Amino acid sequence: MPPKVAPEARRELIADAVIDEIAEHGLRSVTLARIAARTGLAIGSIRHYFGDNFREVMRFTLSVLVQRVVRRRGTRATDPTSRLVDAISLVAPTTDQERRENSALIEYHVAARTDPEFASEIAKASIQGAEAMRALLRDLLADKDVSEEALRREVLLLTTLIEGFSLSSSMLPAPLDESGVRAVAEMTVRRVRDAYPPIDAG
């Protein structure tokens, strides 16, 4: 008798099949039959985990993609500079698996233009990402004289940098170079630190 597989593990296996299908053929190519072929599961088994609702499969896969990006954003660093550098560089797709996941996430972003449900999920993740970036920037610039408007612009700049890594990765034949990404992140964070005077200056 084959070993039992936890429902969440099975659902994640199905999400991985969806991610691979999107990365190779695009979002519109995903069908229950293609997922079944990739996982070796019967279509009835897939429905068992998601109900008779293909949209639920696609919603769950999007949530898995977002969770994986958030997990990559985590850092063990304690100083504000390293924490912000990690937040930028760890999100960039620097492995084959991250590149596939990134390609799938970009497809969801495109679909969100005309799909309110996807748009809502992506907007929520974007807001959370911007809030996390703002908190890291506040820590980095705690001893600097920075206006709220300037902080808002810095959040926008760093978010744009991360999105640039994401988009360029989807168009390149290989993942981004990890050391190159980290060097850019370090240079950017240094520039942010140097751009503002200390609070007690003048």
Buried (B, 14 or more C-beta within 10 A) or exposed (E): EEEEEEEEEBBBBBBBBBBBBBBEEBBEEBEBEBBBEBBEBEEEEBBEBBEEEBEBBBBBBBEBBBEBBBEBBEBEEEEBBBBBBBBBBBBBBBEEBBBBBBBBBBBBBEBBEEBEEBBEBBEEBBEEBBEBBBBBBEEBBEEBEBEEEBBEEBBEBBBEBBBEBBEEBBEEEEBBEBEEBBEBBBEBBEEBBEEBEEEEEE
